[in-house]
């Protein structure tokens, strides 16, 4: 029986804490200017040089990779 009571108590505590936590998180998120963050990230990505030694991503059409080298059968 003590296990059942402890589970019930745990769910009661979670239920009591859920709404205040949700409100605090929402208040913080409301302070974030998402548009500004996105624009900063775009600027940083545009300034970054693609000189990392990696090949460019493959050219795709839909979900299929386009073979840039033509093979004749």
PDB file of N, CA, C and O in Angstrom:
ATOM      1  N   UNK A   1       0.803  -1.208   0.000  1.00  0.00           N
ATOM      2  CA  UNK A   1       0.000   0.000   0.000  1.00  0.00           C
ATOM      3  C   UNK A   1       0.846   1.272   0.000  1.00  0.00           C
ATOM      4  O   UNK A   1       0.433   2.258  -0.610  1.00  0.00           O
ATOM      5  N   UNK A   2       1.999   1.297   0.649  1.00  0.00           N
ATOM      6  CA  UNK A   2       2.797   2.527   0.636  1.00  0.00           C
ATOM      7  C   UNK A   2       3.240   2.930  -0.768  1.00  0.00           C
ATOM      8  O   UNK A   2       3.390   4.119  -1.047  1.00  0.00           O
ATOM      9  N   UNK A   3       3.454   1.945  -1.668  1.00  0.00           N
ATOM     10  CA  UNK A   3       3.870   2.271  -3.027  1.00  0.00           C
ATOM     11  C   UNK A   3       2.762   3.021  -3.748  1.00  0.00           C
ATOM     12  O   UNK A   3       3.037   3.992  -4.453  1.00  0.00           O
ATOM     13  N   UNK A   4       1.537   2.600  -3.590  1.00  0.00           N
ATOM     14  CA  UNK A   4       0.407   3.256  -4.241  1.00  0.00           C
ATOM     15  C   UNK A   4       0.262   4.679  -3.717  1.00  0.00           C
ATOM     16  O   UNK A   4       0.052   5.608  -4.498  1.00  0.00           O
ATOM     17  N   UNK A   5       0.372   4.856  -2.417  1.00  0.00           N
ATOM     18  CA  UNK A   5       0.254   6.196  -1.857  1.00  0.00           C
ATOM     19  C   UNK A   5       1.384   7.101  -2.339  1.00  0.00           C
ATOM     20  O   UNK A   5       1.154   8.282  -2.600  1.00  0.00           O
ATOM     21  N   UNK A   6       2.594   6.572  -2.460  1.00  0.00           N
ATOM     22  CA  UNK A   6       3.693   7.411  -2.914  1.00  0.00           C
ATOM     23  C   UNK A   6       3.507   7.797  -4.380  1.00  0.00           C
ATOM     24  O   UNK A   6       3.859   8.910  -4.770  1.00  0.00           O
ATOM     25  N   UNK A   7       2.958   6.897  -5.199  1.00  0.00           N
ATOM     26  CA  UNK A   7       2.691   7.246  -6.599  1.00  0.00           C
ATOM     27  C   UNK A   7       1.615   8.321  -6.686  1.00  0.00           C
ATOM     28  O   UNK A   7       1.734   9.266  -7.466  1.00  0.00           O
ATOM     29  N   UNK A   8       0.570   8.175  -5.884  1.00  0.00           N
ATOM     30  CA  UNK A   8      -0.503   9.169  -5.879  1.00  0.00           C
ATOM     31  C   UNK A   8       0.061  10.518  -5.447  1.00  0.00           C
ATOM     32  O   UNK A   8      -0.248  11.548  -6.047  1.00  0.00           O
ATOM     33  N   UNK A   9       0.876  10.508  -4.420  1.00  0.00           N
ATOM     34  CA  UNK A   9       1.486  11.752  -3.930  1.00  0.00           C
ATOM     35  C   UNK A   9       2.374  12.375  -5.013  1.00  0.00           C
ATOM     36  O   UNK A   9       2.363  13.590  -5.211  1.00  0.00           O
ATOM     37  N   UNK A  10       3.143  11.531  -5.708  1.00  0.00           N
ATOM     38  CA  UNK A  10       4.025  12.042  -6.760  1.00  0.00           C
ATOM     39  C   UNK A  10       3.204  12.702  -7.862  1.00  0.00           C
ATOM     40  O   UNK A  10       3.559  13.785  -8.327  1.00  0.00           O
ATOM     41  N   UNK A  11       2.119  12.071  -8.284  1.00  0.00           N
ATOM     42  CA  UNK A  11       1.277  12.651  -9.329  1.00  0.00           C
ATOM     43  C   UNK A  11       0.617  13.945  -8.868  1.00  0.00           C
ATOM     44  O   UNK A  11       0.446  14.871  -9.660  1.00  0.00           O
ATOM     45  N   UNK A  12       0.246  14.014  -7.594  1.00  0.00           N
ATOM     46  CA  UNK A  12      -0.326  15.250  -7.063  1.00  0.00           C
ATOM     47  C   UNK A  12       0.702  16.372  -7.109  1.00  0.00           C
ATOM     48  O   UNK A  12       0.383  17.497  -7.494  1.00  0.00           O
ATOM     49  N   UNK A  13       1.933  16.068  -6.717  1.00  0.00           N
ATOM     50  CA  UNK A  13       2.981  17.090  -6.738  1.00  0.00           C
ATOM     51  C   UNK A  13       3.290  17.552  -8.160  1.00  0.00           C
ATOM     52  O   UNK A  13       3.474  18.743  -8.408  1.00  0.00           O
ATOM     53  N   UNK A  14       3.344  16.617  -9.074  1.00  0.00           N
ATOM     54  CA  UNK A  14       3.602  16.978 -10.470  1.00  0.00           C
ATOM     55  C   UNK A  14       2.464  17.850 -10.994  1.00  0.00           C
ATOM     56  O   UNK A  14       2.709  18.840 -11.684  1.00  0.00           O
ATOM     57  N   UNK A  15       1.244  17.494 -10.676  1.00  0.00           N
ATOM     58  CA  UNK A  15       0.095  18.273 -11.123  1.00  0.00           C
ATOM     59  C   UNK A  15       0.140  19.686 -10.549  1.00  0.00           C
ATOM     60  O   UNK A  15      -0.167  20.651 -11.250  1.00  0.00           O
ATOM     61  N   UNK A  16       0.519  19.811  -9.288  1.00  0.00           N
ATOM     62  CA  UNK A  16       0.611  21.132  -8.669  1.00  0.00           C
ATOM     63  C   UNK A  16       1.717  21.979  -9.284  1.00  0.00           C
ATOM     64  O   UNK A  16       1.552  23.190  -9.433  1.00  0.00           O
ATOM     65  N   UNK A  17       2.830  21.373  -9.642  1.00  0.00           N
ATOM     66  CA  UNK A  17       3.981  22.118 -10.153  1.00  0.00           C
ATOM     67  C   UNK A  17       3.891  22.386 -11.645  1.00  0.00           C
ATOM     68  O   UNK A  17       4.584  23.268 -12.152  1.00  0.00           O
ATOM     69  N   UNK A  18       3.064  21.654 -12.350  1.00  0.00           N
ATOM     70  CA  UNK A  18       3.046  21.728 -13.811  1.00  0.00           C
ATOM     71  C   UNK A  18       2.683  23.123 -14.336  1.00  0.00           C
ATOM     72  O   UNK A  18       3.411  23.672 -15.163  1.00  0.00           O
ATOM     73  N   UNK A  19       1.609  23.685 -13.885  1.00  0.00           N
ATOM     74  CA  UNK A  19       1.159  24.982 -14.411  1.00  0.00           C
ATOM     75  C   UNK A  19       2.112  26.129 -14.077  1.00  0.00           C
ATOM     76  O   UNK A  19       2.419  26.920 -14.968  1.00  0.00           O
ATOM     77  N   UNK A  20       2.597  26.259 -12.836  1.00  0.00           N
ATOM     78  CA  UNK A  20       3.570  27.338 -12.574  1.00  0.00           C
ATOM     79  C   UNK A  20       4.842  27.196 -13.417  1.00  0.00           C
ATOM     80  O   UNK A  20       5.382  28.193 -13.895  1.00  0.00           O
ATOM     81  N   UNK A  21       5.318  25.968 -13.598  1.00  0.00           N
ATOM     82  CA  UNK A  21       6.498  25.767 -14.436  1.00  0.00           C
ATOM     83  C   UNK A  21       6.208  26.125 -15.887  1.00  0.00           C
ATOM     84  O   UNK A  21       7.021  26.774 -16.544  1.00  0.00           O
ATOM     85  N   UNK A  22       5.074  25.712 -16.376  1.00  0.00           N
ATOM     86  CA  UNK A  22       4.691  26.034 -17.746  1.00  0.00           C
ATOM     87  C   UNK A  22       4.630  27.556 -17.943  1.00  0.00           C
ATOM     88  O   UNK A  22       5.080  28.072 -18.966  1.00  0.00           O
ATOM     89  N   UNK A  23       4.079  28.256 -16.973  1.00  0.00           N
ATOM     90  CA  UNK A  23       3.958  29.711 -17.078  1.00  0.00           C
ATOM     91  C   UNK A  23       5.328  30.386 -17.046  1.00  0.00           C
ATOM     92  O   UNK A  23       5.561  31.329 -17.802  1.00  0.00           O
ATOM     93  N   UNK A  24       6.231  29.926 -16.192  1.00  0.00           N
ATOM     94  CA  UNK A  24       7.578  30.505 -16.139  1.00  0.00           C
ATOM     95  C   UNK A  24       8.332  30.277 -17.441  1.00  0.00           C
ATOM     96  O   UNK A  24       9.021  31.170 -17.935  1.00  0.00           O
ATOM     97  N   UNK A  25       8.201  29.092 -17.986  1.00  0.00           N
ATOM     98  CA  UNK A  25       8.867  28.800 -19.257  1.00  0.00           C
ATOM     99  C   UNK A  25       8.283  29.662 -20.362  1.00  0.00           C
ATOM    100  O   UNK A  25       9.029  30.199 -21.181  1.00  0.00           O
ATOM    101  N   UNK A  26       6.975  29.806 -20.402  1.00  0.00           N
ATOM    102  CA  UNK A  26       6.338  30.631 -21.428  1.00  0.00           C
ATOM    103  C   UNK A  26       6.755  32.093 -21.298  1.00  0.00           C
ATOM    104  O   UNK A  26       6.974  32.767 -22.304  1.00  0.00           O
ATOM    105  N   UNK A  27       6.866  32.585 -20.066  1.00  0.00           N
ATOM    106  CA  UNK A  27       7.313  33.968 -19.855  1.00  0.00           C
ATOM    107  C   UNK A  27       8.712  34.177 -20.420  1.00  0.00           C
ATOM    108  O   UNK A  27       8.985  35.207 -21.036  1.00  0.00           O
ATOM    109  N   UNK A  28       9.602  33.202 -20.215  1.00  0.00           N
ATOM    110  CA  UNK A  28      10.962  33.299 -20.758  1.00  0.00           C
ATOM    111  C   UNK A  28      10.952  33.266 -22.279  1.00  0.00           C
ATOM    112  O   UNK A  28      11.651  34.041 -22.931  1.00  0.00           O
ATOM    113  N   UNK A  29      10.154  32.362 -22.838  1.00  0.00           N
ATOM    114  CA  UNK A  29      10.089  32.249 -24.294  1.00  0.00           C
ATOM    115  C   UNK A  29       9.498  33.502 -24.931  1.00  0.00           C
ATOM    116  O   UNK A  29       9.874  33.870 -26.044  1.00  0.00           O
ATOM    117  N   UNK A  30       8.582  34.153 -24.236  1.00  0.00           N
ATOM    118  CA  UNK A  30       7.995  35.383 -24.758  1.00  0.00           C
ATOM    119  C   UNK A  30       9.034  36.505 -24.862  1.00  0.00           C
ATOM    120  O   UNK A  30       8.853  37.442 -25.640  1.00  0.00           O
ATOM    121  N   UNK A  31      10.101  36.418 -24.097  1.00  0.00           N
ATOM    122  CA  UNK A  31      11.144  37.445 -24.122  1.00  0.00           C
ATOM    123  C   UNK A  31      12.140  37.244 -25.259  1.00  0.00           C
ATOM    124  O   UNK A  31      12.930  38.142 -25.548  1.00  0.00           O
ATOM    125  N   UNK A  32      12.117  36.089 -25.905  1.00  0.00           N
ATOM    126  CA  UNK A  32      13.068  35.767 -26.961  1.00  0.00           C
ATOM    127  C   UNK A  32      12.553  36.314 -28.293  1.00  0.00           C
ATOM    128  O   UNK A  32      11.407  36.074 -28.672  1.00  0.00           O
ATOM    129  N   UNK A  33      13.414  37.051 -28.998  1.00  0.00           N
ATOM    130  CA  UNK A  33      13.078  37.553 -30.323  1.00  0.00           C
ATOM    131  C   UNK A  33      13.597  36.544 -31.346  1.00  0.00           C
ATOM    132  O   UNK A  33      14.760  36.587 -31.748  1.00  0.00           O
ATOM    133  N   UNK A  34      12.723  35.645 -31.752  1.00  0.00           N
ATOM    134  CA  UNK A  34      13.109  34.546 -32.633  1.00  0.00           C
ATOM    135  C   UNK A  34      13.584  35.078 -33.989  1.00  0.00           C
ATOM    136  O   UNK A  34      14.562  34.576 -34.543  1.00  0.00           O
ATOM    137  N   UNK A  35      12.909  36.071 -34.513  1.00  0.00           N
ATOM    138  CA  UNK A  35      13.293  36.628 -35.815  1.00  0.00           C
ATOM    139  C   UNK A  35      14.724  37.149 -35.778  1.00  0.00           C
ATOM    140  O   UNK A  35      15.495  36.912 -36.708  1.00  0.00           O
ATOM    141  N   UNK A  36      15.079  37.848 -34.725  1.00  0.00           N
ATOM    142  CA  UNK A  36      16.440  38.374 -34.587  1.00  0.00           C
ATOM    143  C   UNK A  36      17.460  37.236 -34.517  1.00  0.00           C
ATOM    144  O   UNK A  36      18.511  37.310 -35.153  1.00  0.00           O
ATOM    145  N   UNK A  37      17.161  36.196 -33.758  1.00  0.00           N
ATOM    146  CA  UNK A  37      18.068  35.054 -33.655  1.00  0.00           C
ATOM    147  C   UNK A  37      18.268  34.375 -35.010  1.00  0.00           C
ATOM    148  O   UNK A  37      19.388  34.000 -35.359  1.00  0.00           O
ATOM    149  N   UNK A  38      17.199  34.220 -35.763  1.00  0.00           N
ATOM    150  CA  UNK A  38      17.293  33.579 -37.075  1.00  0.00           C
ATOM    151  C   UNK A  38      18.136  34.429 -38.014  1.00  0.00           C
ATOM    152  O   UNK A  38      18.990  33.904 -38.728  1.00  0.00           O
ATOM    153  N   UNK A  39      17.902  35.734 -38.019  1.00  0.00           N
ATOM    154  CA  UNK A  39      18.669  36.620 -38.895  1.00  0.00           C
ATOM    155  C   UNK A  39      20.155  36.614 -38.536  1.00  0.00           C
ATOM    156  O   UNK A  39      21.004  36.649 -39.427  1.00  0.00           O
ATOM    157  N   UNK A  40      20.475  36.569 -37.250  1.00  0.00           N
ATOM    158  CA  UNK A  40      21.880  36.489 -36.833  1.00  0.00           C
ATOM    159  C   UNK A  40      22.521  35.197 -37.312  1.00  0.00           C
ATOM    160  O   UNK A  40      23.663  35.200 -37.770  1.00  0.00           O
ATOM    161  N   UNK A  41      21.783  34.085 -37.208  1.00  0.00           N
ATOM    162  CA  UNK A  41      22.321  32.806 -37.656  1.00  0.00           C
ATOM    163  C   UNK A  41      22.528  32.793 -39.166  1.00  0.00           C
ATOM    164  O   UNK A  41      23.513  32.236 -39.651  1.00  0.00           O
ATOM    165  N   UNK A  42      21.619  33.396 -39.904  1.00  0.00           N
ATOM    166  CA  UNK A  42      21.772  33.467 -41.363  1.00  0.00           C
ATOM    167  C   UNK A  42      23.002  34.280 -41.718  1.00  0.00           C
ATOM    168  O   UNK A  42      23.783  33.883 -42.583  1.00  0.00           O
ATOM    169  N   UNK A  43      23.182  35.425 -41.050  1.00  0.00           N
ATOM    170  CA  UNK A  43      24.373  36.246 -41.300  1.00  0.00           C
ATOM    171  C   UNK A  43      25.647  35.474 -41.003  1.00  0.00           C
ATOM    172  O   UNK A  43      26.607  35.535 -41.772  1.00  0.00           O
ATOM    173  N   UNK A  44      25.660  34.749 -39.893  1.00  0.00           N
ATOM    174  CA  UNK A  44      26.846  33.978 -39.525  1.00  0.00           C
ATOM    175  C   UNK A  44      27.116  32.879 -40.551  1.00  0.00           C
ATOM    176  O   UNK A  44      28.271  32.618 -40.885  1.00  0.00           O
ATOM    177  N   UNK A  45      26.077  32.243 -41.045  1.00  0.00           N
ATOM    178  CA  UNK A  45      26.248  31.181 -42.037  1.00  0.00           C
ATOM    179  C   UNK A  45      26.738  31.746 -43.365  1.00  0.00           C
ATOM    180  O   UNK A  45      27.547  31.118 -44.048  1.00  0.00           O
ATOM    181  N   UNK A  46      26.254  32.920 -43.732  1.00  0.00           N
ATOM    182  CA  UNK A  46      26.686  33.532 -44.992  1.00  0.00           C
ATOM    183  C   UNK A  46      28.135  33.991 -44.925  1.00  0.00           C
ATOM    184  O   UNK A  46      28.842  33.951 -45.932  1.00  0.00           O
ATOM    185  N   UNK A  47      28.583  34.423 -43.764  1.00  0.00           N
ATOM    186  CA  UNK A  47      29.955  34.888 -43.601  1.00  0.00           C
ATOM    187  C   UNK A  47      30.945  33.740 -43.532  1.00  0.00           C
ATOM    188  O   UNK A  47      32.119  33.905 -43.861  1.00  0.00           O
ATOM    189  N   UNK A  48      30.473  32.581 -43.104  1.00  0.00           N
ATOM    190  CA  UNK A  48      31.341  31.425 -42.956  1.00  0.00           C
ATOM    191  C   UNK A  48      31.815  30.947 -44.316  1.00  0.00           C
ATOM    192  O   UNK A  48      31.018  30.807 -45.244  1.00  0.00           O
ATOM    193  N   UNK A  49      33.098  30.698 -44.434  1.00  0.00           N
ATOM    194  CA  UNK A  49      33.679  30.208 -45.683  1.00  0.00           C
ATOM    195  C   UNK A  49      33.413  28.710 -45.814  1.00  0.00           C
ATOM    196  O   UNK A  49      33.566  27.979 -44.835  1.00  0.00           O
ATOM    197  N   UNK A  50      33.021  28.235 -46.989  1.00  0.00           N
ATOM    198  CA  UNK A  50      32.836  26.794 -47.182  1.00  0.00           C
ATOM    199  C   UNK A  50      34.162  26.085 -47.460  1.00  0.00           C
ATOM    200  O   UNK A  50      34.219  25.182 -48.294  1.00  0.00           O
ATOM    201  N   UNK A  51      35.221  26.488 -46.769  1.00  0.00           N
ATOM    202  CA  UNK A  51      36.557  25.938 -46.990  1.00  0.00           C
ATOM    203  C   UNK A  51      36.891  24.920 -45.904  1.00  0.00           C
ATOM    204  O   UNK A  51      37.954  24.987 -45.287  1.00  0.00           O
ATOM    205  N   UNK A  52      35.980  23.984 -45.676  1.00  0.00           N
ATOM    206  CA  UNK A  52      36.204  23.001 -44.620  1.00  0.00           C
ATOM    207  C   UNK A  52      36.699  21.669 -45.178  1.00  0.00           C
ATOM    208  O   UNK A  52      36.831  20.700 -44.430  1.00  0.00           O
ATOM    209  N   UNK A  53      36.975  21.606 -46.487  1.00  0.00           N
ATOM    210  CA  UNK A  53      37.507  20.400 -47.080  1.00  0.00           C
ATOM    211  C   UNK A  53      36.461  19.359 -47.412  1.00  0.00           C
ATOM    212  O   UNK A  53      36.800  18.284 -47.907  1.00  0.00           O
ATOM    213  N   UNK A  54      35.213  19.648 -47.155  1.00  0.00           N
ATOM    214  CA  UNK A  54      34.155  18.687 -47.441  1.00  0.00           C
ATOM    215  C   UNK A  54      33.563  18.978 -48.809  1.00  0.00           C
ATOM    216  O   UNK A  54      33.551  20.119 -49.269  1.00  0.00           O
ATOM    217  N   UNK A  55      33.080  17.941 -49.439  1.00  0.00           N
ATOM    218  CA  UNK A  55      32.424  18.101 -50.727  1.00  0.00           C
ATOM    219  C   UNK A  55      31.069  18.765 -50.526  1.00  0.00           C
ATOM    220  O   UNK A  55      30.454  18.616 -49.471  1.00  0.00           O
ATOM    221  N   UNK A  56      30.602  19.496 -51.534  1.00  0.00           N
ATOM    222  CA  UNK A  56      29.270  20.110 -51.408  1.00  0.00           C
ATOM    223  C   UNK A  56      28.205  19.023 -51.366  1.00  0.00           C
ATOM    224  O   UNK A  56      28.439  17.907 -51.830  1.00  0.00           O
ATOM    225  N   UNK A  57      27.042  19.339 -50.815  1.00  0.00           N
ATOM    226  CA  UNK A  57      25.981  18.332 -50.754  1.00  0.00           C
ATOM    227  C   UNK A  57      25.544  17.941 -52.158  1.00  0.00           C
ATOM    228  O   UNK A  57      25.659  18.749 -53.079  1.00  0.00           O
ATOM    229  N   UNK A  58      25.046  16.724 -52.347  1.00  0.00           N
ATOM    230  CA  UNK A  58      24.636  16.286 -53.678  1.00  0.00           C
ATOM    231  C   UNK A  58      23.410  17.049 -54.169  1.00  0.00           C
ATOM    232  O   UNK A  58      22.575  17.493 -53.381  1.00  0.00           O
ATOM    233  N   UNK A  59      23.328  17.186 -55.468  1.00  0.00           N
ATOM    234  CA  UNK A  59      22.182  17.843 -56.081  1.00  0.00           C
ATOM    235  C   UNK A  59      21.021  16.860 -56.051  1.00  0.00           C
ATOM    236  O   UNK A  59      21.171  15.698 -56.426  1.00  0.00           O
ATOM    237  N   UNK A  60      19.858  17.336 -55.600  1.00  0.00           N
ATOM    238  CA  UNK A  60      18.709  16.442 -55.498  1.00  0.00           C
ATOM    239  C   UNK A  60      17.515  17.002 -56.251  1.00  0.00           C
ATOM    240  O   UNK A  60      17.366  18.213 -56.411  1.00  0.00           O
ATOM    241  N   UNK A  61      16.685  16.106 -56.699  1.00  0.00           N
ATOM    242  CA  UNK A  61      15.387  16.447 -57.264  1.00  0.00           C
ATOM    243  C   UNK A  61      14.369  15.633 -56.495  1.00  0.00           C
ATOM    244  O   UNK A  61      14.291  14.415 -56.654  1.00  0.00           O
ATOM    245  N   UNK A  62      13.600  16.293 -55.675  1.00  0.00           N
ATOM    246  CA  UNK A  62      12.680  15.568 -54.798  1.00  0.00           C
ATOM    247  C   UNK A  62      13.491  14.829 -53.757  1.00  0.00           C
ATOM    248  O   UNK A  62      14.281  15.445 -53.041  1.00  0.00           O
ATOM    249  N   UNK A  63      13.316  13.533 -53.658  1.00  0.00           N
ATOM    250  CA  UNK A  63      14.064  12.724 -52.697  1.00  0.00           C
ATOM    251  C   UNK A  63      15.188  11.943 -53.350  1.00  0.00           C
ATOM    252  O   UNK A  63      15.866  11.168 -52.676  1.00  0.00           O
ATOM    253  N   UNK A  64      15.404  12.128 -54.657  1.00  0.00           N
ATOM    254  CA  UNK A  64      16.385  11.338 -55.378  1.00  0.00           C
ATOM    255  C   UNK A  64      17.616  12.170 -55.687  1.00  0.00           C
ATOM    256  O   UNK A  64      17.507  13.325 -56.097  1.00  0.00           O
ATOM    257  N   UNK A  65      18.788  11.580 -55.487  1.00  0.00           N
ATOM    258  CA  UNK A  65      20.044  12.242 -55.806  1.00  0.00           C
ATOM    259  C   UNK A  65      20.236  12.206 -57.308  1.00  0.00           C
ATOM    260  O   UNK A  65      20.080  11.162 -57.941  1.00  0.00           O
ATOM    261  N   UNK A  66      20.579  13.365 -57.879  1.00  0.00           N
ATOM    262  CA  UNK A  66      20.812  13.450 -59.313  1.00  0.00           C
ATOM    263  C   UNK A  66      22.256  13.074 -59.584  1.00  0.00           C
ATOM    264  O   UNK A  66      23.174  13.661 -59.011  1.00  0.00           O
ATOM    265  N   UNK A  67      22.456  12.101 -60.451  1.00  0.00           N
ATOM    266  CA  UNK A  67      23.801  11.639 -60.802  1.00  0.00           C
ATOM    267  C   UNK A  67      24.389  12.649 -61.778  1.00  0.00           C
ATOM    268  O   UNK A  67      23.905  12.792 -62.900  1.00  0.00           O
ATOM    269  N   UNK A  68      25.433  13.347 -61.346  1.00  0.00           N
ATOM    270  CA  UNK A  68      26.054  14.359 -62.186  1.00  0.00           C
ATOM    271  C   UNK A  68      26.931  13.759 -63.276  1.00  0.00           C
ATOM    272  O   UNK A  68      27.257  14.442 -64.247  1.00  0.00           O
ATOM    273  N   UNK A  69      27.313  12.516 -63.139  1.00  0.00           N
ATOM    274  CA  UNK A  69      28.115  11.848 -64.149  1.00  0.00           C
ATOM    275  C   UNK A  69      27.195  10.942 -64.945  1.00  0.00           C
ATOM    276  O   UNK A  69      26.560  10.051 -64.380  1.00  0.00           O
ATOM    277  N   UNK A  70      27.116  11.160 -66.253  1.00  0.00           N
ATOM    278  CA  UNK A  70      26.233  10.340 -67.080  1.00  0.00           C
ATOM    279  C   UNK A  70      26.905   9.048 -67.471  1.00  0.00           C
ATOM    280  O   UNK A  70      28.048   9.058 -67.928  1.00  0.00           O
ATOM    281  N   UNK A  71      26.229   7.954 -67.303  1.00  0.00           N
ATOM    282  CA  UNK A  71      26.746   6.651 -67.687  1.00  0.00           C
ATOM    283  C   UNK A  71      25.908   6.113 -68.831  1.00  0.00           C
ATOM    284  O   UNK A  71      24.679   6.093 -68.758  1.00  0.00           O
ATOM    285  N   UNK A  72      26.564   5.687 -69.869  1.00  0.00           N
ATOM    286  CA  UNK A  72      25.857   5.066 -70.991  1.00  0.00           C
ATOM    287  C   UNK A  72      25.911   3.557 -70.833  1.00  0.00           C
ATOM    288  O   UNK A  72      26.981   2.989 -70.616  1.00  0.00           O
ATOM    289  N   UNK A  73      24.763   2.907 -70.942  1.00  0.00           N
ATOM    290  CA  UNK A  73      24.734   1.445 -70.820  1.00  0.00           C
ATOM    291  C   UNK A  73      25.084   0.777 -72.115  1.00  0.00           C
ATOM    292  O   UNK A  73      25.108  -0.452 -72.189  1.00  0.00           O
TER     293      UNK A  73
END
